Amino acid sequence: MYVLANEPSVALYRLQEHVRRSLPELAQHKSDMQSWEEQSQGAIYTVEYACSAIKNMTDSSVYFKSIDSLLKHAIAMKDQLNAAQGRSEKTPKCPCPPRTVLNAHPG
C-alpha cells in the first residue's frame, strides 16, 4: 500500500487533478487582474494628463495677469473717452456762424 501510494504515476495523477480543478479559477483571476491593470493604466493616464494641465495653467498665470492688466487699462481708457465725449457735448455751441474777414467789411 505504501509503495502504491508513493508511486510516481499516482503523484502525477494527483497533480493533474489539482491542475484541472484550480486552472479555471486561476485563469479567471488572471483575466480579472488584466482588466484591473487596464483600468488602472487608464486612470494613471488621466491623472497624469490632469496634472500636466494644472501645471500648464499655473505656468500661464503670468499671461493671465497681463491680460487682466490690459483689460483694466482698456476699461480706464474707455471711461476717459466717455468722459471726454460727455464734456464736449456739454459745451455750448454758438447758434450763429462765425464771421469771416470778408464778411466783416461791407463794401
N, CA, C and O atoms as CSV, one atom per row, in Angstrom:
chain,resi,resn,atom,element,x,y,z
A,1,MET,N,N,0.817,-1.176,0.000
A,1,MET,CA,C,0.000,0.000,0.000
A,1,MET,C,C,0.870,1.253,0.000
A,1,MET,O,O,0.581,2.205,-0.724
A,2,TYR,N,N,1.917,1.261,0.793
A,2,TYR,CA,C,2.829,2.395,0.872
A,2,TYR,C,C,3.493,2.630,-0.468
A,2,TYR,O,O,3.647,3.776,-0.889
A,3,VAL,N,N,3.888,1.563,-1.144
A,3,VAL,CA,C,4.559,1.683,-2.442
A,3,VAL,C,C,3.570,2.209,-3.478
A,3,VAL,O,O,3.935,3.064,-4.285
A,4,LEU,N,N,2.344,1.727,-3.478
A,4,LEU,CA,C,1.361,2.197,-4.453
A,4,LEU,C,C,0.998,3.665,-4.225
A,4,LEU,O,O,0.786,4.404,-5.186
A,5,ALA,N,N,0.926,4.087,-2.980
A,5,ALA,CA,C,0.563,5.471,-2.672
A,5,ALA,C,C,1.655,6.441,-3.077
A,5,ALA,O,O,1.377,7.601,-3.384
A,6,ASN,N,N,2.919,5.965,-3.082
A,6,ASN,CA,C,4.035,6.848,-3.407
A,6,ASN,C,C,4.586,6.620,-4.811
A,6,ASN,O,O,5.667,7.111,-5.134
A,7,GLU,N,N,3.887,5.912,-5.615
A,7,GLU,CA,C,4.340,5.653,-6.981
A,7,GLU,C,C,4.292,6.964,-7.783
A,7,GLU,O,O,3.365,7.752,-7.601
A,8,PRO,N,N,5.261,7.210,-8.657
A,8,PRO,CA,C,5.306,8.468,-9.414
A,8,PRO,C,C,4.072,8.685,-10.285
A,8,PRO,O,O,3.638,9.827,-10.433
A,9,SER,N,N,3.502,7.664,-10.853
A,9,SER,CA,C,2.334,7.875,-11.712
A,9,SER,C,C,1.137,8.348,-10.901
A,9,SER,O,O,0.321,9.127,-11.395
A,10,VAL,N,N,1.023,7.873,-9.632
A,10,VAL,CA,C,-0.057,8.340,-8.761
A,10,VAL,C,C,0.160,9.815,-8.424
A,10,VAL,O,O,-0.791,10.596,-8.382
A,11,ALA,N,N,1.404,10.186,-8.186
A,11,ALA,CA,C,1.718,11.587,-7.882
A,11,ALA,C,C,1.381,12.482,-9.069
A,11,ALA,O,O,0.834,13.573,-8.907
A,12,LEU,N,N,1.719,12.001,-10.270
A,12,LEU,CA,C,1.392,12.788,-11.467
A,12,LEU,C,C,-0.123,12.899,-11.650
A,12,LEU,O,O,-0.628,13.940,-12.069
A,13,TYR,N,N,-0.839,11.828,-11.336
A,13,TYR,CA,C,-2.291,11.861,-11.438
A,13,TYR,C,C,-2.873,12.886,-10.471
A,13,TYR,O,O,-3.783,13.635,-10.828
A,14,ARG,N,N,-2.343,12.920,-9.233
A,14,ARG,CA,C,-2.821,13.875,-8.230
A,14,ARG,C,C,-2.527,15.324,-8.686
A,14,ARG,O,O,-3.357,16.215,-8.506
A,15,LEU,N,N,-1.373,15.540,-9.258
A,15,LEU,CA,C,-1.037,16.869,-9.793
A,15,LEU,C,C,-1.992,17.260,-10.916
A,15,LEU,O,O,-2.458,18.398,-10.983
A,16,GLN,N,N,-2.278,16.298,-11.799
A,16,GLN,CA,C,-3.183,16.551,-12.899
A,16,GLN,C,C,-4.571,16.908,-12.371
A,16,GLN,O,O,-5.204,17.823,-12.897
A,17,GLU,N,N,-5.050,16.224,-11.367
A,17,GLU,CA,C,-6.347,16.532,-10.770
A,17,GLU,C,C,-6.351,17.949,-10.179
A,17,GLU,O,O,-7.294,18.718,-10.366
A,18,HIS,N,N,-5.291,18.260,-9.479
A,18,HIS,CA,C,-5.182,19.581,-8.854
A,18,HIS,C,C,-5.191,20.691,-9.920
A,18,HIS,O,O,-5.864,21.710,-9.762
A,19,VAL,N,N,-4.439,20.479,-10.997
A,19,VAL,CA,C,-4.367,21.469,-12.067
A,19,VAL,C,C,-5.729,21.617,-12.728
A,19,VAL,O,O,-6.152,22.738,-13.012
A,20,ARG,N,N,-6.417,20.522,-12.978
A,20,ARG,CA,C,-7.741,20.590,-13.606
A,20,ARG,C,C,-8.743,21.335,-12.733
A,20,ARG,O,O,-9.602,22.054,-13.243
A,21,ARG,N,N,-8.636,21.165,-11.431
A,21,ARG,CA,C,-9.569,21.851,-10.534
A,21,ARG,C,C,-9.230,23.335,-10.381
A,21,ARG,O,O,-10.130,24.173,-10.342
A,22,SER,N,N,-7.973,23.657,-10.296
A,22,SER,CA,C,-7.591,25.042,-9.988
A,22,SER,C,C,-7.344,25.913,-11.217
A,22,SER,O,O,-7.344,27.139,-11.101
A,23,LEU,N,N,-7.131,25.311,-12.396
A,23,LEU,CA,C,-6.801,26.094,-13.581
A,23,LEU,C,C,-7.906,27.071,-13.989
A,23,LEU,O,O,-7.583,28.227,-14.261
A,24,PRO,N,N,-9.188,26.691,-14.051
A,24,PRO,CA,C,-10.213,27.669,-14.440
A,24,PRO,C,C,-10.257,28.883,-13.492
A,24,PRO,O,O,-10.426,30.020,-13.934
A,25,GLU,N,N,-10.104,28.627,-12.199
A,25,GLU,CA,C,-10.109,29.729,-11.233
A,25,GLU,C,C,-8.893,30.631,-11.427
A,25,GLU,O,O,-9.005,31.855,-11.360
A,26,LEU,N,N,-7.730,30.022,-11.669
A,26,LEU,CA,C,-6.526,30.812,-11.920
A,26,LEU,C,C,-6.644,31.637,-13.211
A,26,LEU,O,O,-6.200,32.784,-13.260
A,27,ALA,N,N,-7.236,31.055,-14.237
A,27,ALA,CA,C,-7.430,31.780,-15.495
A,27,ALA,C,C,-8.373,32.961,-15.282
A,27,ALA,O,O,-8.152,34.036,-15.839
A,28,GLN,N,N,-9.422,32.771,-14.482
A,28,GLN,CA,C,-10.338,33.865,-14.173
A,28,GLN,C,C,-9.627,34.975,-13.408
A,28,GLN,O,O,-9.827,36.155,-13.694
A,29,HIS,N,N,-8.792,34.597,-12.432
A,29,HIS,CA,C,-8.027,35.591,-11.678
A,29,HIS,C,C,-7.082,36.369,-12.605
A,29,HIS,O,O,-6.931,37.584,-12.478
A,30,LYS,N,N,-6.461,35.658,-13.524
A,30,LYS,CA,C,-5.557,36.324,-14.467
A,30,LYS,C,C,-6.323,37.323,-15.321
A,30,LYS,O,O,-5.866,38.446,-15.531
A,31,SER,N,N,-7.482,36.916,-15.813
A,31,SER,CA,C,-8.309,37.807,-16.624
A,31,SER,C,C,-8.740,39.038,-15.826
A,31,SER,O,O,-8.694,40.161,-16.329
A,32,ASP,N,N,-9.161,38.816,-14.570
A,32,ASP,CA,C,-9.551,39.930,-13.709
A,32,ASP,C,C,-8.380,40.883,-13.476
A,32,ASP,O,O,-8.548,42.102,-13.527
A,33,MET,N,N,-7.215,40.336,-13.224
A,33,MET,CA,C,-6.026,41.160,-12.984
A,33,MET,C,C,-5.667,41.973,-14.227
A,33,MET,O,O,-5.277,43.135,-14.109
A,34,GLN,N,N,-5.790,41.386,-15.403
A,34,GLN,CA,C,-5.500,42.128,-16.629
A,34,GLN,C,C,-6.491,43.273,-16.825
A,34,GLN,O,O,-6.113,44.368,-17.243
A,35,SER,N,N,-7.751,43.014,-16.520
A,35,SER,CA,C,-8.771,44.053,-16.627
A,35,SER,C,C,-8.486,45.192,-15.647
A,35,SER,O,O,-8.582,46.365,-16.008
A,36,TRP,N,N,-8.136,44.842,-14.405
A,36,TRP,CA,C,-7.816,45.866,-13.414
A,36,TRP,C,C,-6.573,46.658,-13.820
A,36,TRP,O,O,-6.488,47.864,-13.589
A,37,GLU,N,N,-5.614,45.961,-14.428
A,37,GLU,CA,C,-4.407,46.655,-14.880
A,37,GLU,C,C,-4.748,47.681,-15.966
A,37,GLU,O,O,-4.244,48.804,-15.945
A,38,GLU,N,N,-5.607,47.289,-16.915
A,38,GLU,CA,C,-6.022,48.222,-17.971
A,38,GLU,C,C,-6.749,49.427,-17.383
A,38,GLU,O,O,-6.510,50.565,-17.789
A,39,GLN,N,N,-7.634,49.169,-16.426
A,39,GLN,CA,C,-8.371,50.264,-15.797
A,39,GLN,C,C,-7.426,51.192,-15.035
A,39,GLN,O,O,-7.555,52.414,-15.100
A,40,SER,N,N,-6.484,50.601,-14.320
A,40,SER,CA,C,-5.557,51.437,-13.551
A,40,SER,C,C,-4.627,52.212,-14.473
A,40,SER,O,O,-4.269,53.348,-14.160
A,41,GLN,N,N,-4.222,51.627,-15.607
A,41,GLN,CA,C,-3.392,52.360,-16.565
A,41,GLN,C,C,-4.166,53.550,-17.129
A,41,GLN,O,O,-3.605,54.632,-17.303
A,42,GLY,N,N,-5.445,53.351,-17.413
A,42,GLY,CA,C,-6.276,54.453,-17.888
A,42,GLY,C,C,-6.407,55.544,-16.841
A,42,GLY,O,O,-6.343,56.731,-17.163
A,43,ALA,N,N,-6.592,55.142,-15.581
A,43,ALA,CA,C,-6.703,56.134,-14.502
A,43,ALA,C,C,-5.385,56.877,-14.311
A,43,ALA,O,O,-5.384,58.085,-14.077
A,44,ILE,N,N,-4.274,56.170,-14.408
A,44,ILE,CA,C,-2.962,56.806,-14.276
A,44,ILE,C,C,-2.764,57.820,-15.394
A,44,ILE,O,O,-2.286,58.926,-15.144
A,45,TYR,N,N,-3.125,57.459,-16.620
A,45,TYR,CA,C,-3.003,58.392,-17.749
A,45,TYR,C,C,-3.856,59.632,-17.508
A,45,TYR,O,O,-3.414,60.754,-17.757
A,46,THR,N,N,-5.087,59.427,-17.020
A,46,THR,CA,C,-5.981,60.554,-16.766
A,46,THR,C,C,-5.395,61.481,-15.703
A,46,THR,O,O,-5.427,62.701,-15.859
A,47,VAL,N,N,-4.866,60.915,-14.639
A,47,VAL,CA,C,-4.282,61.726,-13.564
A,47,VAL,C,C,-3.055,62.481,-14.071
A,47,VAL,O,O,-2.888,63.663,-13.770
A,48,GLU,N,N,-2.202,61.814,-14.831
A,48,GLU,CA,C,-1.014,62.482,-15.363
A,48,GLU,C,C,-1.407,63.617,-16.308
A,48,GLU,O,O,-0.784,64.679,-16.295
A,49,TYR,N,N,-2.430,63.401,-17.121
A,49,TYR,CA,C,-2.898,64.434,-18.041
A,49,TYR,C,C,-3.453,65.625,-17.264
A,49,TYR,O,O,-3.191,66.776,-17.614
A,50,ALA,N,N,-4.221,65.348,-16.206
A,50,ALA,CA,C,-4.777,66.423,-15.380
A,50,ALA,C,C,-3.665,67.197,-14.685
A,50,ALA,O,O,-3.717,68.425,-14.614
A,51,CYS,N,N,-2.663,66.493,-14.172
A,51,CYS,CA,C,-1.532,67.168,-13.520
A,51,CYS,C,C,-0.791,68.058,-14.508
A,51,CYS,O,O,-0.388,69.171,-14.171
A,52,SER,N,N,-0.615,67.569,-15.714
A,52,SER,CA,C,0.050,68.360,-16.746
A,52,SER,C,C,-0.759,69.610,-17.070
A,52,SER,O,O,-0.194,70.693,-17.223
A,53,ALA,N,N,-2.063,69.470,-17.175
A,53,ALA,CA,C,-2.924,70.620,-17.473
A,53,ALA,C,C,-2.858,71.646,-16.350
A,53,ALA,O,O,-2.801,72.847,-16.612
A,54,ILE,N,N,-2.864,71.187,-15.106
A,54,ILE,CA,C,-2.792,72.102,-13.968
A,54,ILE,C,C,-1.445,72.819,-13.942
A,54,ILE,O,O,-1.382,74.016,-13.661
A,55,LYS,N,N,-0.368,72.090,-14.234
A,55,LYS,CA,C,0.955,72.704,-14.270
A,55,LYS,C,C,1.012,73.772,-15.355
A,55,LYS,O,O,1.567,74.850,-15.140
A,56,ASN,N,N,0.442,73.478,-16.517
A,56,ASN,CA,C,0.418,74.468,-17.596
A,56,ASN,C,C,-0.407,75.689,-17.209
A,56,ASN,O,O,-0.067,76.812,-17.579
A,57,MET,N,N,-1.491,75.473,-16.466
A,57,MET,CA,C,-2.308,76.603,-16.028
A,57,MET,C,C,-1.531,77.480,-15.048
A,57,MET,O,O,-1.590,78.706,-15.140
A,58,THR,N,N,-0.805,76.869,-14.114
A,58,THR,CA,C,-0.035,77.670,-13.158
A,58,THR,C,C,1.112,78.381,-13.863
A,58,THR,O,O,1.474,79.493,-13.478
A,59,ASP,N,N,1.684,77.766,-14.881
A,59,ASP,CA,C,2.749,78.418,-15.639
A,59,ASP,C,C,2.216,79.604,-16.433
A,59,ASP,O,O,2.958,80.550,-16.698
A,60,SER,N,N,0.951,79.569,-16.815
A,60,SER,CA,C,0.389,80.649,-17.623
A,60,SER,C,C,-0.236,81.745,-16.777
A,60,SER,O,O,-0.878,82.641,-17.325
A,61,SER,N,N,-0.072,81.705,-15.471
A,61,SER,CA,C,-0.648,82.755,-14.623
A,61,SER,C,C,-0.062,84.120,-14.967
A,61,SER,O,O,-0.747,85.133,-14.828
A,62,VAL,N,N,1.180,84.165,-15.408
A,62,VAL,CA,C,1.791,85.426,-15.824
A,62,VAL,C,C,0.994,86.036,-16.976
A,62,VAL,O,O,0.747,87.241,-16.996
A,63,TYR,N,N,0.597,85.206,-17.927
A,63,TYR,CA,C,-0.159,85.688,-19.073
A,63,TYR,C,C,-1.544,86.164,-18.657
A,63,TYR,O,O,-2.035,87.171,-19.167
A,64,PHE,N,N,-2.182,85.439,-17.728
A,64,PHE,CA,C,-3.495,85.857,-17.255
A,64,PHE,C,C,-3.402,87.200,-16.523
A,64,PHE,O,O,-4.285,88.046,-16.663
A,65,LYS,N,N,-2.340,87.395,-15.749
A,65,LYS,CA,C,-2.165,88.675,-15.066
A,65,LYS,C,C,-1.957,89.795,-16.078
A,65,LYS,O,O,-2.468,90.900,-15.899
A,66,SER,N,N,-1.215,89.514,-17.132
A,66,SER,CA,C,-1.000,90.514,-18.182
A,66,SER,C,C,-2.315,90.859,-18.870
A,66,SER,O,O,-2.597,92.031,-19.117
A,67,ILE,N,N,-3.113,89.854,-19.178
A,67,ILE,CA,C,-4.417,90.080,-19.805
A,67,ILE,C,C,-5.306,90.907,-18.881
A,67,ILE,O,O,-5.996,91.821,-19.331
A,68,ASP,N,N,-5.288,90.584,-17.586
A,68,ASP,CA,C,-6.081,91.328,-16.610
A,68,ASP,C,C,-5.657,92.794,-16.589
A,68,ASP,O,O,-6.503,93.689,-16.582
A,69,SER,N,N,-4.359,93.036,-16.579
A,69,SER,CA,C,-3.843,94.398,-16.569
A,69,SER,C,C,-4.255,95.148,-17.835
A,69,SER,O,O,-4.670,96.305,-17.766
A,70,LEU,N,N,-4.141,94.493,-18.987
A,70,LEU,CA,C,-4.531,95.135,-20.247
A,70,LEU,C,C,-6.019,95.435,-20.286
A,70,LEU,O,O,-6.421,96.487,-20.782
A,71,LEU,N,N,-6.838,94.536,-19.773
A,71,LEU,CA,C,-8.285,94.782,-19.731
A,71,LEU,C,C,-8.625,95.967,-18.831
A,71,LEU,O,O,-9.462,96.797,-19.183
A,72,LYS,N,N,-7.977,96.044,-17.676
A,72,LYS,CA,C,-8.218,97.170,-16.780
A,72,LYS,C,C,-7.797,98.480,-17.446
A,72,LYS,O,O,-8.486,99.494,-17.332
A,73,HIS,N,N,-6.668,98.449,-18.137
A,73,HIS,CA,C,-6.196,99.637,-18.840
A,73,HIS,C,C,-7.185,100.032,-19.940
A,73,HIS,O,O,-7.474,101.218,-20.104
A,74,ALA,N,N,-7.701,99.075,-20.685
A,74,ALA,CA,C,-8.667,99.359,-21.748
A,74,ALA,C,C,-9.953,99.937,-21.172
A,74,ALA,O,O,-10.528,100.852,-21.761
A,75,ILE,N,N,-10.410,99.431,-20.050
A,75,ILE,CA,C,-11.625,99.947,-19.413
A,75,ILE,C,C,-11.404,101.384,-18.957
A,75,ILE,O,O,-12.281,102.233,-19.116
A,76,ALA,N,N,-10.220,101.657,-18.386
A,76,ALA,CA,C,-9.907,103.023,-17.947
A,76,ALA,C,C,-9.873,103.969,-19.146
A,76,ALA,O,O,-10.387,105.084,-19.069
A,77,MET,N,N,-9.275,103.536,-20.243
A,77,MET,CA,C,-9.217,104.377,-21.441
A,77,MET,C,C,-10.627,104.638,-21.971
A,77,MET,O,O,-10.932,105.759,-22.379
A,78,LYS,N,N,-11.483,103.627,-21.972
A,78,LYS,CA,C,-12.857,103.789,-22.438
A,78,LYS,C,C,-13.612,104.778,-21.544
A,78,LYS,O,O,-14.375,105.611,-22.033
A,79,ASP,N,N,-13.389,104.677,-20.230
A,79,ASP,CA,C,-14.024,105.622,-19.308
A,79,ASP,C,C,-13.556,107.046,-19.594
A,79,ASP,O,O,-14.356,107.981,-19.563
A,80,GLN,N,N,-12.259,107.215,-19.873
A,80,GLN,CA,C,-11.730,108.542,-20.201
A,80,GLN,C,C,-12.353,109.073,-21.489
A,80,GLN,O,O,-12.719,110.245,-21.569
A,81,LEU,N,N,-12.470,108.226,-22.475
A,81,LEU,CA,C,-13.089,108.648,-23.742
A,81,LEU,C,C,-14.543,109.040,-23.535
A,81,LEU,O,O,-15.004,110.043,-24.081
A,82,ASN,N,N,-15.266,108.253,-22.749
A,82,ASN,CA,C,-16.668,108.579,-22.466
A,82,ASN,C,C,-16.773,109.912,-21.728
A,82,ASN,O,O,-17.656,110.719,-22.020
A,83,ALA,N,N,-15.865,110.142,-20.765
A,83,ALA,CA,C,-15.888,111.401,-20.013
A,83,ALA,C,C,-15.559,112.569,-20.939
A,83,ALA,O,O,-16.206,113.613,-20.859
A,84,ALA,N,N,-14.580,112.417,-21.804
A,84,ALA,CA,C,-14.214,113.487,-22.736
A,84,ALA,C,C,-15.354,113.756,-23.705
A,84,ALA,O,O,-15.630,114.911,-24.030
A,85,GLN,N,N,-16.009,112.723,-24.162
A,85,GLN,CA,C,-17.132,112.888,-25.080
A,85,GLN,C,C,-18.295,113.589,-24.371
A,85,GLN,O,O,-18.981,114.415,-24.973
A,86,GLY,N,N,-18.509,113.270,-23.131
A,86,GLY,CA,C,-19.573,113.912,-22.355
A,86,GLY,C,C,-19.288,115.388,-22.145
A,86,GLY,O,O,-20.212,116.199,-22.198
A,87,ARG,N,N,-18.030,115.762,-21.908
A,87,ARG,CA,C,-17.668,117.172,-21.736
A,87,ARG,C,C,-17.849,117.942,-23.040
A,87,ARG,O,O,-18.306,119.085,-23.031
A,88,SER,N,N,-17.494,117.324,-24.150
A,88,SER,CA,C,-17.604,118.040,-25.426
A,88,SER,C,C,-19.070,118.259,-25.811
A,88,SER,O,O,-19.383,119.232,-26.498
A,89,GLU,N,N,-19.954,117.391,-25.389
A,89,GLU,CA,C,-21.382,117.578,-25.680
A,89,GLU,C,C,-21.989,118.665,-24.801
A,89,GLU,O,O,-22.993,119.266,-25.184
A,90,LYS,N,N,-21.409,118.934,-23.636
A,90,LYS,CA,C,-21.958,119.914,-22.707
A,90,LYS,C,C,-21.529,121.344,-23.053
A,90,LYS,O,O,-22.157,122.291,-22.580
A,91,THR,N,N,-20.485,121.529,-23.858
A,91,THR,CA,C,-20.036,122.879,-24.210
A,91,THR,C,C,-21.068,123.517,-25.131
A,91,THR,O,O,-21.509,122.898,-26.099
A,92,PRO,N,N,-21.462,124.784,-24.824
A,92,PRO,CA,C,-22.491,125.424,-25.652
A,92,PRO,C,C,-21.935,125.784,-27.025
A,92,PRO,O,O,-20.786,126.203,-27.165
A,93,LYS,N,N,-22.758,125.613,-27.998
A,93,LYS,CA,C,-22.364,125.938,-29.366
A,93,LYS,C,C,-23.029,127.264,-29.754
A,93,LYS,O,O,-24.170,127.534,-29.380
A,94,CYS,N,N,-22.307,128.065,-30.494
A,94,CYS,CA,C,-22.816,129.363,-30.936
A,94,CYS,C,C,-23.871,129.134,-32.024
A,94,CYS,O,O,-23.601,128.430,-32.997
A,95,PRO,N,N,-25.071,129.717,-31.875
A,95,PRO,CA,C,-26.119,129.484,-32.868
A,95,PRO,C,C,-25.835,130.174,-34.190
A,95,PRO,O,O,-26.336,129.744,-35.229
A,96,CYS,N,N,-25.024,131.255,-34.169
A,96,CYS,CA,C,-24.744,131.941,-35.425
A,96,CYS,C,C,-23.363,131.549,-35.938
A,96,CYS,O,O,-22.446,131.328,-35.148
A,97,PRO,N,N,-23.214,131.462,-37.260
A,97,PRO,CA,C,-21.918,131.085,-37.797
A,97,PRO,C,C,-20.899,132.196,-37.572
A,97,PRO,O,O,-21.273,133.369,-37.551
A,98,PRO,N,N,-19.637,131.863,-37.407
A,98,PRO,CA,C,-18.632,132.911,-37.195
A,98,PRO,C,C,-18.458,133.751,-38.450
A,98,PRO,O,O,-18.614,133.263,-39.569
A,99,ARG,N,N,-18.131,135.028,-38.242
A,99,ARG,CA,C,-17.936,135.937,-39.373
A,99,ARG,C,C,-16.535,135.786,-39.902
A,99,ARG,O,O,-15.570,135.625,-39.155
A,100,THR,N,N,-16.456,135.840,-41.150
A,100,THR,CA,C,-15.122,135.811,-41.775
A,100,THR,C,C,-14.685,137.236,-42.013
A,100,THR,O,O,-15.479,138.169,-41.890
A,101,VAL,N,N,-13.463,137.400,-42.342
A,101,VAL,CA,C,-12.912,138.720,-42.560
A,101,VAL,C,C,-13.551,139.370,-43.781
A,101,VAL,O,O,-13.724,140.589,-43.806
A,102,LEU,N,N,-13.896,138.599,-44.768
A,102,LEU,CA,C,-14.508,139.162,-45.961
A,102,LEU,C,C,-15.894,139.693,-45.675
A,102,LEU,O,O,-16.281,140.709,-46.252
A,103,ASN,N,N,-16.649,139.058,-44.819
A,103,ASN,CA,C,-17.988,139.477,-44.498
A,103,ASN,C,C,-18.007,140.627,-43.489
A,103,ASN,O,O,-19.035,141.288,-43.341
A,104,ALA,N,N,-16.904,140.877,-42.797
A,104,ALA,CA,C,-16.893,141.909,-41.770
A,104,ALA,C,C,-16.934,143.320,-42.358
A,104,ALA,O,O,-17.504,144.221,-41.743
A,105,HIS,N,N,-16.346,143.526,-43.528
A,105,HIS,CA,C,-16.351,144.856,-44.124
A,105,HIS,C,C,-17.337,144.897,-45.283
A,105,HIS,O,O,-17.186,144.172,-46.266
A,106,PRO,N,N,-18.322,145.731,-45.160
A,106,PRO,CA,C,-19.233,145.836,-46.304
A,106,PRO,C,C,-18.555,146.658,-47.394
A,106,PRO,O,O,-17.863,147.641,-47.128
A,107,GLY,N,N,-18.756,146.269,-48.497
A,107,GLY,CA,C,-18.050,147.067,-49.434
A,107,GLY,C,C,-18.266,146.925,-50.801
A,107,GLY,O,O,-17.646,147.626,-51.601
